[in-house]
């Protein structure tokens, strides 16, 4: 059984420090002429709106219930 020697990895650029790190994490250029295929459909937007309104109604009813309970507990 033969053990392989560890490979040495050369640095990608000659820069040192922060420039070498920034070079690795560069973002790709955004194509502004590309079609917008990642939009939200009407069905999912409507579903989110309906559930948002339901959550708002639940929050309002719980707030009203807590207020009435606090009003009941306050001394007259």
N, CA, C and O atoms as a Maestro MAE file, in Angstrom:
{
 s_m_m2io_version
 :::
 2.0.0
}

f_m_ct {
 s_m_title
 :::
 protein
 m_atom[304] {
  # First column is atom index #
  i_m_mmod_type
  r_m_x_coord
  r_m_y_coord
  r_m_z_coord
  i_m_residue_number
  s_m_chain_name
  s_m_pdb_residue_name
  s_m_pdb_atom_name
  i_m_atomic_number
  :::
  1 25 0.856 -1.179 0.000 1 A "UNK " " N  " 7
  2 3 0.000 0.000 0.000 1 A "UNK " " CA " 6
  3 2 0.893 1.230 0.000 1 A "UNK " " C  " 6
  4 15 1.815 1.346 0.808 1 A "UNK " " O  " 8
  5 25 0.613 2.123 -0.895 2 A "UNK " " N  " 7
  6 3 1.428 3.314 -1.053 2 A "UNK " " CA " 6
  7 2 0.652 4.531 -0.558 2 A "UNK " " C  " 6
  8 15 -0.501 4.726 -0.944 2 A "UNK " " O  " 8
  9 25 1.261 5.338 0.277 3 A "UNK " " N  " 7
  10 3 0.629 6.546 0.790 3 A "UNK " " CA " 6
  11 2 0.989 7.691 -0.136 3 A "UNK " " C  " 6
  12 15 2.163 7.916 -0.431 3 A "UNK " " O  " 8
  13 25 -0.025 8.414 -0.594 4 A "UNK " " N  " 7
  14 3 0.203 9.528 -1.500 4 A "UNK " " CA " 6
  15 2 0.695 10.737 -0.730 4 A "UNK " " C  " 6
  16 15 0.307 10.969 0.415 4 A "UNK " " O  " 8
  17 25 1.545 11.491 -1.372 5 A "UNK " " N  " 7
  18 3 2.034 12.723 -0.763 5 A "UNK " " CA " 6
  19 2 0.910 13.757 -0.781 5 A "UNK " " C  " 6
  20 15 0.113 13.787 -1.719 5 A "UNK " " O  " 8
  21 25 0.840 14.602 0.245 6 A "UNK " " N  " 7
  22 3 -0.196 15.644 0.229 6 A "UNK " " CA " 6
  23 2 0.056 16.638 -0.899 6 A "UNK " " C  " 6
  24 15 1.192 17.035 -1.157 6 A "UNK " " O  " 8
  25 25 -1.018 17.026 -1.557 7 A "UNK " " N  " 7
  26 3 -0.903 17.969 -2.663 7 A "UNK " " CA " 6
  27 2 -0.821 19.382 -2.121 7 A "UNK " " C  " 6
  28 15 -1.475 19.711 -1.131 7 A "UNK " " O  " 8
  29 25 -0.041 20.197 -2.747 8 A "UNK " " N  " 7
  30 3 0.019 21.609 -2.364 8 A "UNK " " CA " 6
  31 2 -0.924 22.378 -3.278 8 A "UNK " " C  " 6
  32 15 -0.928 22.184 -4.493 8 A "UNK " " O  " 8
  33 25 -1.716 23.244 -2.681 9 A "UNK " " N  " 7
  34 3 -2.686 24.031 -3.431 9 A "UNK " " CA " 6
  35 2 -2.131 25.427 -3.596 9 A "UNK " " C  " 6
  36 15 -1.794 26.091 -2.617 9 A "UNK " " O  " 8
  37 25 -2.034 25.874 -4.847 10 A "UNK " " N  " 7
  38 3 -1.537 27.214 -5.117 10 A "UNK " " CA " 6
  39 2 -2.665 28.216 -4.915 10 A "UNK " " C  " 6
  40 15 -3.832 27.906 -5.154 10 A "UNK " " O  " 8
  41 25 -2.309 29.413 -4.476 11 A "UNK " " N  " 7
  42 3 -3.287 30.480 -4.307 11 A "UNK " " CA " 6
  43 2 -3.811 30.900 -5.670 11 A "UNK " " C  " 6
  44 15 -3.083 30.851 -6.661 11 A "UNK " " O  " 8
  45 25 -5.064 31.310 -5.725 12 A "UNK " " N  " 7
  46 3 -5.674 31.676 -7.000 12 A "UNK " " CA " 6
  47 2 -5.116 32.980 -7.541 12 A "UNK " " C  " 6
  48 15 -4.962 33.137 -8.752 12 A "UNK " " O  " 8
  49 25 -4.821 33.893 -6.674 13 A "UNK " " N  " 7
  50 3 -4.316 35.182 -7.121 13 A "UNK " " CA " 6
  51 2 -3.031 35.514 -6.394 13 A "UNK " " C  " 6
  52 15 -2.646 34.841 -5.438 13 A "UNK " " O  " 8
  53 25 -2.386 36.541 -6.851 14 A "UNK " " N  " 7
  54 3 -1.162 36.958 -6.179 14 A "UNK " " CA " 6
  55 2 -1.458 37.912 -5.047 14 A "UNK " " C  " 6
  56 15 -0.556 38.277 -4.293 14 A "UNK " " O  " 8
  57 25 -2.714 38.327 -4.914 15 A "UNK " " N  " 7
  58 3 -3.073 39.255 -3.852 15 A "UNK " " CA " 6
  59 2 -2.966 38.566 -2.500 15 A "UNK " " C  " 6
  60 15 -3.107 37.348 -2.393 15 A "UNK " " O  " 8
  61 25 -2.722 39.339 -1.506 16 A "UNK " " N  " 7
  62 3 -2.682 38.812 -0.149 16 A "UNK " " CA " 6
  63 2 -3.691 39.565 0.698 16 A "UNK " " C  " 6
  64 15 -4.058 40.699 0.392 16 A "UNK " " O  " 8
  65 25 -4.123 38.930 1.746 17 A "UNK " " N  " 7
  66 3 -5.029 39.590 2.676 17 A "UNK " " CA " 6
  67 2 -6.458 39.603 2.186 17 A "UNK " " C  " 6
  68 15 -6.947 38.620 1.628 17 A "UNK " " O  " 8
  69 25 -7.128 40.732 2.400 18 A "UNK " " N  " 7
  70 3 -8.542 40.860 2.103 18 A "UNK " " CA " 6
  71 2 -8.870 40.780 0.631 18 A "UNK " " C  " 6
  72 15 -9.969 40.358 0.271 18 A "UNK " " O  " 8
  73 25 -7.951 41.171 -0.228 19 A "UNK " " N  " 7
  74 3 -8.229 41.145 -1.666 19 A "UNK " " CA " 6
  75 2 -8.385 39.713 -2.165 19 A "UNK " " C  " 6
  76 15 -9.217 39.449 -3.033 19 A "UNK " " O  " 8
  77 25 -7.598 38.789 -1.629 20 A "UNK " " N  " 7
  78 3 -7.705 37.395 -2.048 20 A "UNK " " CA " 6
  79 2 -9.030 36.801 -1.593 20 A "UNK " " C  " 6
  80 15 -9.639 36.008 -2.311 20 A "UNK " " O  " 8
  81 25 -9.472 37.181 -0.415 21 A "UNK " " N  " 7
  82 3 -10.753 36.683 0.091 21 A "UNK " " CA " 6
  83 2 -11.899 37.271 -0.720 21 A "UNK " " C  " 6
  84 15 -12.838 36.556 -1.070 21 A "UNK " " O  " 8
  85 25 -11.836 38.555 -1.019 22 A "UNK " " N  " 7
  86 3 -12.902 39.203 -1.787 22 A "UNK " " CA " 6
  87 2 -12.998 38.622 -3.187 22 A "UNK " " C  " 6
  88 15 -14.088 38.555 -3.756 22 A "UNK " " O  " 8
  89 25 -11.883 38.206 -3.745 23 A "UNK " " N  " 7
  90 3 -11.878 37.624 -5.086 23 A "UNK " " CA " 6
  91 2 -12.673 36.325 -5.120 23 A "UNK " " C  " 6
  92 15 -13.317 36.023 -6.125 23 A "UNK " " O  " 8
  93 25 -12.637 35.563 -4.049 24 A "UNK " " N  " 7
  94 3 -13.350 34.283 -4.005 24 A "UNK " " CA " 6
  95 2 -14.855 34.454 -3.920 24 A "UNK " " C  " 6
  96 15 -15.602 33.595 -4.388 24 A "UNK " " O  " 8
  97 25 -15.307 35.547 -3.331 25 A "UNK " " N  " 7
  98 3 -16.735 35.725 -3.080 25 A "UNK " " CA " 6
  99 2 -17.376 36.744 -4.011 25 A "UNK " " C  " 6
  100 15 -18.382 37.357 -3.654 25 A "UNK " " O  " 8
  101 25 -16.812 36.934 -5.191 26 A "UNK " " N  " 7
  102 3 -17.409 37.869 -6.148 26 A "UNK " " CA " 6
  103 2 -18.749 37.334 -6.627 26 A "UNK " " C  " 6
  104 15 -18.907 36.131 -6.836 26 A "UNK " " O  " 8
  105 25 -19.705 38.227 -6.798 27 A "UNK " " N  " 7
  106 3 -21.023 37.853 -7.304 27 A "UNK " " CA " 6
  107 2 -21.039 37.933 -8.819 27 A "UNK " " C  " 6
  108 15 -20.314 38.726 -9.418 27 A "UNK " " O  " 8
  109 25 -21.862 37.114 -9.424 28 A "UNK " " N  " 7
  110 3 -22.019 37.163 -10.867 28 A "UNK " " CA " 6
  111 2 -22.792 38.413 -11.250 28 A "UNK " " C  " 6
  112 15 -23.610 38.907 -10.474 28 A "UNK " " O  " 8
  113 25 -22.538 38.913 -12.423 29 A "UNK " " N  " 7
  114 3 -23.255 40.088 -12.914 29 A "UNK " " CA " 6
  115 2 -24.718 39.719 -13.154 29 A "UNK " " C  " 6
  116 15 -25.027 38.625 -13.625 29 A "UNK " " O  " 8
  117 25 -25.603 40.645 -12.825 30 A "UNK " " N  " 7
  118 3 -27.035 40.418 -12.987 30 A "UNK " " CA " 6
  119 2 -27.455 40.891 -14.374 30 A "UNK " " C  " 6
  120 15 -27.150 42.014 -14.777 30 A "UNK " " O  " 8
  121 25 -28.153 40.029 -15.094 31 A "UNK " " N  " 7
  122 3 -28.651 40.378 -16.413 31 A "UNK " " CA " 6
  123 2 -29.978 41.097 -16.254 31 A "UNK " " C  " 6
  124 15 -30.976 40.491 -15.863 31 A "UNK " " O  " 8
  125 25 -29.989 42.389 -16.555 32 A "UNK " " N  " 7
  126 3 -31.213 43.175 -16.384 32 A "UNK " " CA " 6
  127 2 -32.218 42.926 -17.501 32 A "UNK " " C  " 6
  128 15 -33.392 43.267 -17.359 32 A "UNK " " O  " 8
  129 25 -31.777 42.341 -18.602 33 A "UNK " " N  " 7
  130 3 -32.677 42.074 -19.721 33 A "UNK " " CA " 6
  131 2 -33.355 40.713 -19.612 33 A "UNK " " C  " 6
  132 15 -34.172 40.367 -20.465 33 A "UNK " " O  " 8
  133 25 -33.033 39.939 -18.584 34 A "UNK " " N  " 7
  134 3 -33.620 38.609 -18.436 34 A "UNK " " CA " 6
  135 2 -35.094 38.740 -18.045 34 A "UNK " " C  " 6
  136 15 -35.500 39.702 -17.393 34 A "UNK " " O  " 8
  137 25 -35.877 37.746 -18.462 35 A "UNK " " N  " 7
  138 3 -37.301 37.783 -18.108 35 A "UNK " " CA " 6
  139 2 -37.472 37.492 -16.618 35 A "UNK " " C  " 6
  140 15 -36.627 36.845 -16.001 35 A "UNK " " O  " 8
  141 25 -38.532 37.959 -16.073 36 A "UNK " " N  " 7
  142 3 -38.798 37.826 -14.632 36 A "UNK " " CA " 6
  143 2 -39.612 36.561 -14.383 36 A "UNK " " C  " 6
  144 15 -40.815 36.632 -14.129 36 A "UNK " " O  " 8
  145 25 -38.964 35.417 -14.454 37 A "UNK " " N  " 7
  146 3 -39.661 34.150 -14.291 37 A "UNK " " CA " 6
  147 2 -39.898 33.826 -12.817 37 A "UNK " " C  " 6
  148 15 -40.664 32.910 -12.517 37 A "UNK " " O  " 8
  149 25 -39.278 34.535 -11.904 38 A "UNK " " N  " 7
  150 3 -39.396 34.213 -10.493 38 A "UNK " " CA " 6
  151 2 -40.423 35.038 -9.753 38 A "UNK " " C  " 6
  152 15 -40.238 35.303 -8.565 38 A "UNK " " O  " 8
  153 25 -41.487 35.452 -10.392 39 A "UNK " " N  " 7
  154 3 -42.498 36.263 -9.723 39 A "UNK " " CA " 6
  155 2 -43.473 35.376 -8.959 39 A "UNK " " C  " 6
  156 15 -43.492 34.159 -9.143 39 A "UNK " " O  " 8
  157 25 -44.265 35.980 -8.120 40 A "UNK " " N  " 7
  158 3 -45.240 35.257 -7.305 40 A "UNK " " CA " 6
  159 2 -46.549 35.168 -8.069 40 A "UNK " " C  " 6
  160 15 -46.989 36.146 -8.673 40 A "UNK " " O  " 8
  161 25 -47.170 33.997 -8.044 41 A "UNK " " N  " 7
  162 3 -48.424 33.828 -8.766 41 A "UNK " " CA " 6
  163 2 -49.573 34.494 -8.014 41 A "UNK " " C  " 6
  164 15 -49.464 34.791 -6.824 41 A "UNK " " O  " 8
  165 25 -50.657 34.720 -8.715 42 A "UNK " " N  " 7
  166 3 -51.827 35.358 -8.104 42 A "UNK " " CA " 6
  167 2 -52.428 34.469 -7.026 42 A "UNK " " C  " 6
  168 15 -52.891 34.962 -5.997 42 A "UNK " " O  " 8
  169 25 -52.421 33.163 -7.256 43 A "UNK " " N  " 7
  170 3 -53.018 32.236 -6.291 43 A "UNK " " CA " 6
  171 2 -52.256 32.280 -4.961 43 A "UNK " " C  " 6
  172 15 -52.867 32.331 -3.894 43 A "UNK " " O  " 8
  173 25 -50.913 32.261 -5.031 44 A "UNK " " N  " 7
  174 3 -50.159 32.285 -3.779 44 A "UNK " " CA " 6
  175 2 -50.248 33.648 -3.098 44 A "UNK " " C  " 6
  176 15 -50.245 33.722 -1.869 44 A "UNK " " O  " 8
  177 25 -50.325 34.720 -3.873 45 A "UNK " " N  " 7
  178 3 -50.476 36.043 -3.275 45 A "UNK " " CA " 6
  179 2 -51.836 36.176 -2.589 45 A "UNK " " C  " 6
  180 15 -51.934 36.753 -1.506 45 A "UNK " " O  " 8
  181 25 -52.876 35.644 -3.217 46 A "UNK " " N  " 7
  182 3 -54.213 35.687 -2.621 46 A "UNK " " CA " 6
  183 2 -54.261 34.837 -1.352 46 A "UNK " " C  " 6
  184 15 -54.858 35.243 -0.355 46 A "UNK " " O  " 8
  185 25 -53.638 33.670 -1.386 47 A "UNK " " N  " 7
  186 3 -53.598 32.804 -0.201 47 A "UNK " " CA " 6
  187 2 -52.878 33.498 0.947 47 A "UNK " " C  " 6
  188 15 -53.335 33.445 2.089 47 A "UNK " " O  " 8
  189 25 -51.757 34.148 0.651 48 A "UNK " " N  " 7
  190 3 -51.013 34.863 1.693 48 A "UNK " " CA " 6
  191 2 -51.837 36.015 2.258 48 A "UNK " " C  " 6
  192 15 -51.816 36.263 3.463 48 A "UNK " " O  " 8
  193 25 -52.562 36.718 1.390 49 A "UNK " " N  " 7
  194 3 -53.412 37.811 1.841 49 A "UNK " " CA " 6
  195 2 -54.531 37.304 2.747 49 A "UNK " " C  " 6
  196 15 -54.800 37.901 3.789 49 A "UNK " " O  " 8
  197 25 -55.184 36.210 2.360 50 A "UNK " " N  " 7
  198 3 -56.276 35.651 3.160 50 A "UNK " " CA " 6
  199 2 -55.759 35.217 4.530 50 A "UNK " " C  " 6
  200 15 -56.371 35.534 5.550 50 A "UNK " " O  " 8
  201 25 -54.634 34.493 4.561 51 A "UNK " " N  " 7
  202 3 -54.101 34.062 5.847 51 A "UNK " " CA " 6
  203 2 -53.602 35.235 6.677 51 A "UNK " " C  " 6
  204 15 -53.654 35.187 7.906 51 A "UNK " " O  " 8
  205 25 -53.120 36.286 6.026 52 A "UNK " " N  " 7
  206 3 -52.725 37.490 6.751 52 A "UNK " " CA " 6
  207 2 -53.922 38.169 7.400 52 A "UNK " " C  " 6
  208 15 -53.835 38.634 8.537 52 A "UNK " " O  " 8
  209 25 -55.042 38.227 6.679 53 A "UNK " " N  " 7
  210 3 -56.255 38.827 7.243 53 A "UNK " " CA " 6
  211 2 -56.810 37.978 8.387 53 A "UNK " " C  " 6
  212 15 -57.301 38.514 9.380 53 A "UNK " " O  " 8
  213 25 -56.731 36.649 8.244 54 A "UNK " " N  " 7
  214 3 -57.173 35.761 9.331 54 A "UNK " " CA " 6
  215 2 -56.304 35.984 10.570 54 A "UNK " " C  " 6
  216 15 -56.819 36.052 11.686 54 A "UNK " " O  " 8
  217 25 -54.994 36.098 10.377 55 A "UNK " " N  " 7
  218 3 -54.089 36.342 11.506 55 A "UNK " " CA " 6
  219 2 -54.377 37.685 12.150 55 A "UNK " " C  " 6
  220 15 -54.319 37.808 13.373 55 A "UNK " " O  " 8
  221 25 -54.688 38.699 11.341 56 A "UNK " " N  " 7
  222 3 -55.035 40.019 11.881 56 A "UNK " " CA " 6
  223 2 -56.324 39.955 12.693 56 A "UNK " " C  " 6
  224 15 -56.418 40.581 13.749 56 A "UNK " " O  " 8
  225 25 -57.309 39.214 12.220 57 A "UNK " " N  " 7
  226 3 -58.570 39.077 12.951 57 A "UNK " " CA " 6
  227 2 -58.358 38.341 14.270 57 A "UNK " " C  " 6
  228 15 -58.936 38.721 15.288 57 A "UNK " " O  " 8
  229 25 -57.545 37.302 14.264 58 A "UNK " " N  " 7
  230 3 -57.263 36.565 15.504 58 A "UNK " " CA " 6
  231 2 -56.541 37.469 16.495 58 A "UNK " " C  " 6
  232 15 -56.860 37.469 17.684 58 A "UNK " " O  " 8
  233 25 -55.568 38.238 16.010 59 A "UNK " " N  " 7
  234 3 -54.837 39.155 16.888 59 A "UNK " " CA " 6
  235 2 -55.762 40.206 17.472 59 A "UNK " " C  " 6
  236 15 -55.667 40.523 18.657 59 A "UNK " " O  " 8
  237 25 -56.660 40.755 16.652 60 A "UNK " " N  " 7
  238 3 -57.605 41.766 17.141 60 A "UNK " " CA " 6
  239 2 -58.554 41.178 18.178 60 A "UNK " " C  " 6
  240 15 -58.836 41.825 19.187 60 A "UNK " " O  " 8
  241 25 -59.051 39.970 17.950 61 A "UNK " " N  " 7
  242 3 -59.974 39.364 18.917 61 A "UNK " " CA " 6
  243 2 -59.265 39.035 20.226 61 A "UNK " " C  " 6
  244 15 -59.845 39.204 21.300 61 A "UNK " " O  " 8
  245 25 -58.023 38.568 20.153 62 A "UNK " " N  " 7
  246 3 -57.284 38.297 21.388 62 A "UNK " " CA " 6
  247 2 -56.967 39.583 22.148 62 A "UNK " " C  " 6
  248 15 -57.014 39.611 23.378 62 A "UNK " " O  " 8
  249 25 -56.647 40.638 21.418 63 A "UNK " " N  " 7
  250 3 -56.389 41.930 22.072 63 A "UNK " " CA " 6
  251 2 -57.646 42.441 22.753 63 A "UNK " " C  " 6
  252 15 -57.581 42.938 23.877 63 A "UNK " " O  " 8
  253 25 -58.794 42.326 22.087 64 A "UNK " " N  " 7
  254 3 -60.064 42.770 22.675 64 A "UNK " " CA " 6
  255 2 -60.391 41.938 23.921 64 A "UNK " " C  " 6
  256 15 -60.835 42.483 24.932 64 A "UNK " " O  " 8
  257 25 -60.174 40.622 23.851 65 A "UNK " " N  " 7
  258 3 -60.436 39.750 24.994 65 A "UNK " " CA " 6
  259 2 -59.535 40.100 26.172 65 A "UNK " " C  " 6
  260 15 -60.001 40.153 27.311 65 A "UNK " " O  " 8
  261 25 -58.259 40.338 25.915 66 A "UNK " " N  " 7
  262 3 -57.340 40.721 27.002 66 A "UNK " " CA " 6
  263 2 -57.722 42.062 27.611 66 A "UNK " " C  " 6
  264 15 -57.634 42.242 28.826 66 A "UNK " " O  " 8
  265 25 -58.145 43.005 26.774 67 A "UNK " " N  " 7
  266 3 -58.571 44.300 27.292 67 A "UNK " " CA " 6
  267 2 -59.819 44.159 28.182 67 A "UNK " " C  " 6
  268 15 -59.889 44.748 29.261 67 A "UNK " " O  " 8
  269 25 -60.779 43.388 27.728 68 A "UNK " " N  " 7
  270 3 -61.986 43.195 28.535 68 A "UNK " " CA " 6
  271 2 -61.669 42.488 29.853 68 A "UNK " " C  " 6
  272 15 -62.252 42.803 30.891 68 A "UNK " " O  " 8
  273 25 -60.738 41.527 29.801 69 A "UNK " " N  " 7
  274 3 -60.352 40.830 31.024 69 A "UNK " " CA " 6
  275 2 -59.643 41.783 31.974 69 A "UNK " " C  " 6
  276 15 -59.882 41.746 33.180 69 A "UNK " " O  " 8
  277 25 -58.768 42.642 31.442 70 A "UNK " " N  " 7
  278 3 -58.086 43.631 32.268 70 A "UNK " " CA " 6
  279 2 -59.098 44.620 32.849 70 A "UNK " " C  " 6
  280 15 -58.978 45.011 34.009 70 A "UNK " " O  " 8
  281 25 -60.092 45.027 32.057 71 A "UNK " " N  " 7
  282 3 -61.133 45.929 32.515 71 A "UNK " " CA " 6
  283 2 -61.941 45.296 33.657 71 A "UNK " " C  " 6
  284 15 -62.314 45.976 34.613 71 A "UNK " " O  " 8
  285 25 -62.202 44.005 33.545 72 A "UNK " " N  " 7
  286 3 -62.942 43.283 34.578 72 A "UNK " " CA " 6
  287 2 -62.137 43.212 35.879 72 A "UNK " " C  " 6
  288 15 -62.709 43.320 36.964 72 A "UNK " " O  " 8
  289 25 -60.833 43.034 35.780 73 A "UNK " " N  " 7
  290 3 -60.006 42.888 36.967 73 A "UNK " " CA " 6
  291 2 -59.688 44.206 37.667 73 A "UNK " " C  " 6
  292 15 -59.303 44.203 38.836 73 A "UNK " " O  " 8
  293 25 -59.843 45.325 36.977 74 A "UNK " " N  " 7
  294 3 -59.524 46.628 37.579 74 A "UNK " " CA " 6
  295 2 -60.557 46.946 38.666 74 A "UNK " " C  " 6
  296 15 -61.747 46.676 38.505 74 A "UNK " " O  " 8
  297 25 -60.081 47.522 39.772 75 A "UNK " " N  " 7
  298 3 -61.055 47.888 40.835 75 A "UNK " " CA " 6
  299 2 -61.950 49.042 40.383 75 A "UNK " " C  " 6
  300 15 -61.522 49.938 39.656 75 A "UNK " " O  " 8
  301 25 -63.166 48.993 40.824 76 A "UNK " " N  " 7
  302 3 -64.139 49.999 40.409 76 A "UNK " " CA " 6
  303 2 -64.036 51.273 41.191 76 A "UNK " " C  " 6
  304 15 -64.796 52.210 40.948 76 A "UNK " " O  " 8
  :::
 }
 m_bond[303] {
  # First column is bond index #
  i_m_from
  i_m_to
  i_m_order
  :::
  1 1 2 1
  2 2 3 1
  3 3 4 2
  4 3 5 1
  5 5 6 1
  6 6 7 1
  7 7 8 2
  8 7 9 1
  9 9 10 1
  10 10 11 1
  11 11 12 2
  12 11 13 1
  13 13 14 1
  14 14 15 1
  15 15 16 2
  16 15 17 1
  17 17 18 1
  18 18 19 1
  19 19 20 2
  20 19 21 1
  21 21 22 1
  22 22 23 1
  23 23 24 2
  24 23 25 1
  25 25 26 1
  26 26 27 1
  27 27 28 2
  28 27 29 1
  29 29 30 1
  30 30 31 1
  31 31 32 2
  32 31 33 1
  33 33 34 1
  34 34 35 1
  35 35 36 2
  36 35 37 1
  37 37 38 1
  38 38 39 1
  39 39 40 2
  40 39 41 1
  41 41 42 1
  42 42 43 1
  43 43 44 2
  44 43 45 1
  45 45 46 1
  46 46 47 1
  47 47 48 2
  48 47 49 1
  49 49 50 1
  50 50 51 1
  51 51 52 2
  52 51 53 1
  53 53 54 1
  54 54 55 1
  55 55 56 2
  56 55 57 1
  57 57 58 1
  58 58 59 1
  59 59 60 2
  60 59 61 1
  61 61 62 1
  62 62 63 1
  63 63 64 2
  64 63 65 1
  65 65 66 1
  66 66 67 1
  67 67 68 2
  68 67 69 1
  69 69 70 1
  70 70 71 1
  71 71 72 2
  72 71 73 1
  73 73 74 1
  74 74 75 1
  75 75 76 2
  76 75 77 1
  77 77 78 1
  78 78 79 1
  79 79 80 2
  80 79 81 1
  81 81 82 1
  82 82 83 1
  83 83 84 2
  84 83 85 1
  85 85 86 1
  86 86 87 1
  87 87 88 2
  88 87 89 1
  89 89 90 1
  90 90 91 1
  91 91 92 2
  92 91 93 1
  93 93 94 1
  94 94 95 1
  95 95 96 2
  96 95 97 1
  97 97 98 1
  98 98 99 1
  99 99 100 2
  100 99 101 1
  101 101 102 1
  102 102 103 1
  103 103 104 2
  104 103 105 1
  105 105 106 1
  106 106 107 1
  107 107 108 2
  108 107 109 1
  109 109 110 1
  110 110 111 1
  111 111 112 2
  112 111 113 1
  113 113 114 1
  114 114 115 1
  115 115 116 2
  116 115 117 1
  117 117 118 1
  118 118 119 1
  119 119 120 2
  120 119 121 1
  121 121 122 1
  122 122 123 1
  123 123 124 2
  124 123 125 1
  125 125 126 1
  126 126 127 1
  127 127 128 2
  128 127 129 1
  129 129 130 1
  130 130 131 1
  131 131 132 2
  132 131 133 1
  133 133 134 1
  134 134 135 1
  135 135 136 2
  136 135 137 1
  137 137 138 1
  138 138 139 1
  139 139 140 2
  140 139 141 1
  141 141 142 1
  142 142 143 1
  143 143 144 2
  144 143 145 1
  145 145 146 1
  146 146 147 1
  147 147 148 2
  148 147 149 1
  149 149 150 1
  150 150 151 1
  151 151 152 2
  152 151 153 1
  153 153 154 1
  154 154 155 1
  155 155 156 2
  156 155 157 1
  157 157 158 1
  158 158 159 1
  159 159 160 2
  160 159 161 1
  161 161 162 1
  162 162 163 1
  163 163 164 2
  164 163 165 1
  165 165 166 1
  166 166 167 1
  167 167 168 2
  168 167 169 1
  169 169 170 1
  170 170 171 1
  171 171 172 2
  172 171 173 1
  173 173 174 1
  174 174 175 1
  175 175 176 2
  176 175 177 1
  177 177 178 1
  178 178 179 1
  179 179 180 2
  180 179 181 1
  181 181 182 1
  182 182 183 1
  183 183 184 2
  184 183 185 1
  185 185 186 1
  186 186 187 1
  187 187 188 2
  188 187 189 1
  189 189 190 1
  190 190 191 1
  191 191 192 2
  192 191 193 1
  193 193 194 1
  194 194 195 1
  195 195 196 2
  196 195 197 1
  197 197 198 1
  198 198 199 1
  199 199 200 2
  200 199 201 1
  201 201 202 1
  202 202 203 1
  203 203 204 2
  204 203 205 1
  205 205 206 1
  206 206 207 1
  207 207 208 2
  208 207 209 1
  209 209 210 1
  210 210 211 1
  211 211 212 2
  212 211 213 1
  213 213 214 1
  214 214 215 1
  215 215 216 2
  216 215 217 1
  217 217 218 1
  218 218 219 1
  219 219 220 2
  220 219 221 1
  221 221 222 1
  222 222 223 1
  223 223 224 2
  224 223 225 1
  225 225 226 1
  226 226 227 1
  227 227 228 2
  228 227 229 1
  229 229 230 1
  230 230 231 1
  231 231 232 2
  232 231 233 1
  233 233 234 1
  234 234 235 1
  235 235 236 2
  236 235 237 1
  237 237 238 1
  238 238 239 1
  239 239 240 2
  240 239 241 1
  241 241 242 1
  242 242 243 1
  243 243 244 2
  244 243 245 1
  245 245 246 1
  246 246 247 1
  247 247 248 2
  248 247 249 1
  249 249 250 1
  250 250 251 1
  251 251 252 2
  252 251 253 1
  253 253 254 1
  254 254 255 1
  255 255 256 2
  256 255 257 1
  257 257 258 1
  258 258 259 1
  259 259 260 2
  260 259 261 1
  261 261 262 1
  262 262 263 1
  263 263 264 2
  264 263 265 1
  265 265 266 1
  266 266 267 1
  267 267 268 2
  268 267 269 1
  269 269 270 1
  270 270 271 1
  271 271 272 2
  272 271 273 1
  273 273 274 1
  274 274 275 1
  275 275 276 2
  276 275 277 1
  277 277 278 1
  278 278 279 1
  279 279 280 2
  280 279 281 1
  281 281 282 1
  282 282 283 1
  283 283 284 2
  284 283 285 1
  285 285 286 1
  286 286 287 1
  287 287 288 2
  288 287 289 1
  289 289 290 1
  290 290 291 1
  291 291 292 2
  292 291 293 1
  293 293 294 1
  294 294 295 1
  295 295 296 2
  296 295 297 1
  297 297 298 1
  298 298 299 1
  299 299 300 2
  300 299 301 1
  301 301 302 1
  302 302 303 1
  303 303 304 2
  :::
 }
}
